[in-house]
C-alpha cells in the first residue's frame, strides 16, 4: 500500500510527504480539497499546491481536475 511504502522510507502517509518526493520533477502538486489545509506544507517543498476536488469516484466534477492537469 501507499502508506506502507512511505513508512518504509520513514515518511508520513500524507500529501506533503508525497510532494517532497516529487519536488525535483514537478512544479505543481494537486491536492484534494479535503487536504486544502496542507497547502502551505506542500508549498514548503517548493511546489505550487493546486486544490481541486479529486475524488471522481465519489461524484466530484471532473472539470476542475482536468483543468488543473492539462495545459491551458
Helices and strands as residue ranges (DSSP letters): H 2-8, H 15-22, E 28-32, G 33-38, H 39-43, E 48-52, G 56-58, H 62-69
